[in-house]
Amino acid sequence: MKKNYFFLIVFLIMCSISAQDTAKTLTIEANEFTTVTLFFPLSIDKVIPPASNYKFEMDQGKMLGTLKARKGPASNMTVITTDGKIFSILVNYSEKLDKYNYIINENQALGSKIPKAVENPITQTPSGDKIMPPKVTTTPGPIESPITTLVNTAPDKIDPIPDVSNSLLNKPKEDPIEYANSESDLYNSDREEYYRIFCENNYLQKSILKRSFRQNKKIIVRLNNILVDRDEIYFMLSLENTSKKDYNVNDLSFFIKESQRDNNPLILEPVHTFNLQKIIDRESDNEIVYVFKKFSLETNQILEIVLDEIDSSRFVLLPLDYKYLNLLSK
């Protein structure tokens, strides 16, 4: 009989593991115009948040959370409910949404935390004999929750969700979303980490600018975009080596000059640099971000970006006038 129980327990464990392995990562799309609502089977205990361009809000102990997003690359987050179930969610930015509410089932969990075992208390009789508590066996049954009630409610009792996709096309631009409050704001607590996350989310941008590049001996410096966030300005650049020879980077420098012949330029010092490689392999490119404190140019000033190589004349100079820079950095 004991052997039969042992094999039954092993069988149930293997079935549980198999079910968890078949669970797939959930994919949810969001944007800055619409609030996407996520309903979980039990109350939320803990969240490992996604990247900074996504905003997930919830009250601990509640069964629902809301998601918004700014334009940027995909990310992921992990939600753990109070019964230990672990849900892995991939979040994507999309300008048009096909779904605004997600009801997440228990069988979509990737796994669960193992609860700490609680030992049965042992009591004693007046004579000193130990009495073990009786073993209680229960048959697990379905857990009734507000989500189950919501799903099983007749359709005529559920308020329809309005289709707002058409109205979004004419929706005026809203103020930027605040993605962190003053208590948990990474910008104030760890500035370097904030810069790194912002750069990582934005550095792989396609160039949206025309004639924003210079080339010398098959080495190209291209300005893809300029972004402003808080008190900083971010330069998204691509360094392209189309030659048959590796390029050994000496430095990438930024200068403000009064004119092309100005011999005493102002050297700009970045507060953060991201992904600059010391060697750009032949026939390859290197996407980088340089972060500076926010600035603008006077009408008589120009900005020069200079890439130079160690012991070589393969340097590239990319000039930007004040109109070009000030327009992009607004």
NUTOR-375998 format. One line per 5 residues: number of its first residue (from 1); for each residue y, z, x of C-alpha. Coordinates in Angstrom, 2 decimals, padded with zeros to 5 digits. Each point is the difference from the previous one (the first is absolute). Layout:
BEGIN
NUM) Y,Z,X | ...
END
This chain:
BEGIN
1) 000.00,000.00,000.00 | 002.43,000.88,002.82 | -000.68,-003.34,001.65 | 000.83,-001.79,-003.25 | 003.34,001.84,-000.22
6) 000.74,-000.87,003.65 | -000.59,-003.73,-000.55 | 002.06,000.09,-003.21 | 002.97,001.58,001.83 | -000.25,-002.59,002.81
11) -000.12,-002.80,-002.59 | 003.13,001.30,-001.78 | 001.89,000.33,003.30 | -000.90,-003.57,001.00 | 001.13,-001.31,-003.39
16) 003.32,001.84,000.38 | 000.55,-001.44,003.48 | -000.90,-003.50,-001.21 | 002.48,000.26,-002.88 | 002.75,001.13,002.34
21) -000.69,-002.85,002.44 | 000.40,-002.55,-002.79 | 003.44,001.37,-000.93 | 002.76,-002.32,001.10 | 003.52,000.78,001.13
26) 002.36,-000.31,-002.95 | 002.83,-002.54,000.30 | 003.27,000.72,-001.82 | 003.16,-002.13,000.00 | 003.53,001.40,-000.39
31) 003.66,-000.88,000.49 | 003.45,001.57,-000.18 | 000.69,-001.05,-003.61 | -002.95,001.47,-001.91 | -001.69,003.39,000.07
36) -003.78,-000.32,000.31 | -001.95,002.95,-001.44 | -003.37,001.19,001.35 | -002.28,002.22,-002.14 | -002.70,001.93,001.87
41) -003.12,001.56,-001.57 | 001.01,003.51,001.12 | 003.10,001.72,001.33 | 001.35,-001.11,003.37 | -000.46,002.51,002.80
46) 001.21,-001.87,003.10 | 001.49,-003.40,000.95 | 000.09,-001.74,003.38 | 003.04,-002.23,-000.64 | 000.43,-003.71,000.77
51) 002.65,-001.57,002.29 | 003.67,000.76,-000.53 | 000.70,-003.15,-002.07 | -002.23,001.44,-002.75 | 000.93,003.01,-002.12
56) -002.79,001.97,-001.71 | 001.07,002.97,-002.13 | -002.11,002.59,-001.78 | -000.01,003.65,-000.98 | -002.83,001.91,001.66
61) -002.53,001.04,-002.63 | 000.83,-002.93,-002.30 | -002.22,-002.99,-000.71 | 002.54,-002.79,000.40 | 002.28,-001.40,002.69
66) 002.59,-002.78,000.19 | 000.44,-002.73,002.60 | 002.95,-002.18,001.04 | 000.41,-002.27,003.02 | 002.50,-001.77,002.17
71) -000.76,-003.40,001.53 | -002.24,000.38,003.05 | -003.58,-000.24,001.22 | -002.99,001.49,-001.81 | -000.96,003.62,000.60
76) -002.55,002.53,-001.24 | -000.08,003.52,-001.36 | -002.70,002.57,-000.74 | -000.08,002.26,-003.07 | -002.28,003.05,-000.26
81) -000.52,001.60,-003.43 | -000.70,003.67,-000.66 | -003.76,-000.59,-000.27 | -000.02,-001.44,003.55 | -000.26,-003.70,-000.95
86) 001.62,-002.32,002.57 | 001.74,-003.19,-001.17 | 001.13,-002.66,002.51 | 002.78,-002.26,-001.31 | 001.43,-003.17,001.58
91) 003.63,-000.57,-001.07 | 001.68,-003.41,000.07 | 003.56,-001.11,-000.70 | 000.30,-002.69,-002.67 | 003.13,-001.32,-001.70
96) -001.96,-000.75,-003.17 | -002.42,002.57,-001.39 | -002.90,-000.75,-002.35 | -000.85,003.67,-000.61 | 002.14,003.13,-000.42
101) -002.60,002.71,-000.74 | -003.23,000.77,001.86 | -002.67,002.30,-001.45 | -002.22,001.04,002.92 | -003.58,001.09,-000.68
106) -002.11,002.55,001.88 | -002.48,-002.67,001.13 | 002.80,-001.74,001.92 | 000.14,002.88,002.50 | -001.13,-000.80,003.54
111) -001.52,003.45,000.40 | 000.69,003.69,-000.48 | 000.74,003.10,002.02 | -002.90,002.46,000.13 | 001.10,003.29,-001.64
116) -000.68,003.19,001.89 | -003.14,001.71,-001.25 | 000.46,003.36,-001.73 | -002.80,002.52,000.49 | -001.39,001.81,-003.03
121) 000.93,003.70,-000.02 | -002.78,002.56,000.51 | 000.09,003.25,-002.03 | -001.94,003.21,000.45 | -001.57,002.41,-002.44
126) 000.70,003.76,000.24 | -003.36,000.35,001.78 | 001.11,-002.44,002.67 | -002.10,-003.00,-001.08 | 001.74,-003.37,000.45
131) 000.30,-002.19,-003.06 | 000.52,-003.73,000.52 | 002.02,-001.74,-002.71 | -001.99,-002.39,-002.18 | 000.19,-003.67,000.93
136) 001.80,-002.01,-002.62 | -000.78,-003.68,-000.36 | 002.37,-002.23,-001.88 | -000.20,-003.61,-000.97 | 003.14,-001.87,001.03
141) 001.76,-001.68,-002.87 | 003.03,-002.19,-000.41 | 003.33,001.64,000.76 | 002.45,-000.50,-002.81 | 003.50,-000.69,001.30
146) 003.28,-001.35,-001.37 | -000.80,-003.33,001.69 | -003.36,-000.28,-001.82 | 001.76,000.83,-003.25 | 002.61,-002.66,000.72
151) -002.63,-002.66,000.71 | -002.06,000.84,-003.11 | 002.99,000.08,-002.36 | 000.06,-002.79,-002.55 | 002.36,-002.84,000.98
156) 002.27,000.50,-003.02 | 000.86,003.50,001.28 | 001.16,-001.14,003.44 | 003.59,-001.09,000.43 | 000.05,-003.55,001.39
161) 001.37,-000.47,003.52 | 002.94,-002.44,-000.13 | -000.15,-003.14,002.15 | 003.09,000.28,002.19 | -000.84,-002.80,002.44
166) 002.52,-002.39,-001.58 | 002.79,002.56,-000.07 | -000.47,000.67,003.70 | 001.14,-003.52,000.80 | 003.50,000.80,-001.28
171) 000.02,003.65,001.05 | 003.10,000.92,002.05 | -000.59,001.27,003.49 | -000.50,003.75,-000.04 | 001.06,002.51,002.57
176) -002.49,000.43,002.86 | -002.84,002.42,-000.72 | 000.11,003.31,001.79 | -003.49,000.32,001.48 | 000.20,003.61,001.18
181) 001.85,003.14,-000.99 | 002.02,002.16,002.38 | -002.87,002.43,000.59 | -002.62,-002.53,001.07 | 002.25,-002.75,001.35
186) -001.60,-001.35,003.15 | 003.33,-001.45,001.08 | 001.38,003.50,000.53 | -003.16,001.68,001.25 | -001.33,-002.64,002.43
191) 002.46,-002.83,000.63 | -002.17,-001.83,002.55 | -002.96,-000.06,-002.38 | 002.26,-001.28,-002.80 | 001.21,-002.86,002.24
196) -003.57,-000.83,000.99 | -001.24,-000.19,-003.61 | 002.99,-002.07,-001.11 | -000.50,-002.44,002.90 | -003.75,-000.22,-000.58
201) 000.59,-000.87,-003.65 | 002.54,-002.73,000.75 | -000.55,-001.56,003.42 | -002.35,-002.81,-001.16 | 002.68,-001.85,-001.95
206) 000.30,-003.75,-000.13 | 003.33,-001.31,001.18 | 002.48,-000.39,-002.87 | 002.81,-001.18,002.28 | 000.90,-003.49,001.18
211) 001.13,-000.80,003.53 | -000.52,003.64,000.99 | -001.90,-000.77,003.21 | 000.50,-001.14,003.58 | -002.49,-001.55,002.41
216) -000.21,-000.30,003.78 | -002.99,-001.44,001.87 | -002.26,000.35,-003.05 | 000.97,003.66,-000.54 | 001.54,000.60,-003.44
221) 001.95,002.99,-001.34 | 000.13,-000.13,-003.79 | 001.83,002.36,-002.36 | -002.06,000.23,-003.19 | 002.08,002.46,-001.98
226) 002.42,002.94,000.12 | -000.60,003.02,-002.22 | 002.15,003.05,-000.59 | -001.55,003.32,-001.00 | 001.97,003.26,-000.21
231) 002.15,000.18,003.15 | -001.96,-002.52,002.08 | -000.15,-003.76,000.40 | -003.34,-001.67,000.79 | -000.30,-003.32,001.89
236) -003.28,-001.81,-000.78 | -000.68,-002.37,002.91 | -002.73,-002.30,001.21 | -000.49,-000.82,003.70 | -002.02,-003.20,000.35
241) -001.63,-001.26,003.15 | -000.97,-003.65,-000.56 | -000.58,-000.65,003.71 | -003.26,-000.03,001.97 | 001.06,003.05,002.01
246) 000.20,003.70,-000.88 | 003.50,001.44,-000.43 | 000.68,003.33,001.75 | 002.75,001.74,-001.95 | 002.63,001.78,002.03
251) 002.27,001.05,-002.88 | 001.43,-000.95,-003.36 | 003.68,000.93,-000.14 | 002.74,000.01,-002.63 | 003.67,-000.48,000.95
256) 003.25,-000.06,-001.96 | 002.60,-002.27,001.59 | 003.59,-000.86,-000.81 | -000.67,-003.63,000.93 | -002.53,-002.16,001.82
261) 001.83,000.64,003.28 | 000.25,003.76,-000.39 | -001.30,001.54,003.25 | 000.05,003.58,-001.27 | -002.19,-000.02,-003.08
266) -000.96,003.09,-001.96 | -003.70,000.72,000.46 | -001.76,001.20,-003.16 | -002.69,002.63,000.44 | -002.78,-000.06,-002.62
271) -001.09,003.22,-001.68 | -003.52,-001.40,-000.38 | -002.01,-003.04,001.13 | -003.21,-001.18,-001.61 | -002.86,-002.15,001.34
276) 001.72,-001.54,003.06 | -002.71,-001.24,002.36 | 000.50,-000.06,003.75 | -001.98,-003.24,000.30 | 000.15,-002.78,-002.58
281) -003.12,-002.06,000.47 | 000.26,-003.75,000.28 | 000.15,-001.85,-003.33 | 000.46,003.24,-001.94 | 002.79,001.99,-001.61
286) 001.15,003.60,-000.29 | 001.67,001.36,-003.16 | 002.28,002.93,000.77 | 002.65,002.20,-001.60 | 003.08,001.50,001.65
291) 001.76,002.84,-001.83 | 003.66,000.92,000.54 | 002.48,002.26,-001.67 | 001.79,-002.06,-002.64 | 002.87,-002.09,001.36
296) 002.04,-003.11,-000.82 | 002.00,-002.53,002.01 | 003.70,-000.70,000.05 | 001.17,-003.56,-000.63 | 000.45,-000.64,003.72
301) -003.38,001.43,001.05 | -003.46,-001.48,000.46 | -003.43,001.55,000.43 | -002.25,-001.34,002.75 | -003.74,000.64,000.17
306) -001.40,-000.67,003.47 | -003.66,-000.20,000.99 | -000.70,-000.21,003.74 | -003.12,-000.21,002.11 | -000.93,001.85,003.19
311) 000.78,-002.16,003.07 | 000.60,-003.14,-002.04 | 002.74,-002.18,-001.42 | -001.70,-000.28,-003.38 | 002.59,002.05,-001.86
316) 001.13,-000.69,-003.58 | 003.37,000.83,-001.55 | 000.44,000.11,-003.79 | 003.65,000.38,-001.16 | 001.04,001.20,-003.49
321) 003.58,-000.08,-001.24 | 001.61,002.66,-002.20 | -000.36,-001.95,-003.28 | -003.71,-000.46,000.52 | -000.71,003.64,000.86
326) 002.30,001.68,-002.52 | -001.35,-002.10,-002.88 | -003.62,000.91,000.74 | 000.64,003.69,000.62 | 001.81,000.73,-003.27
END
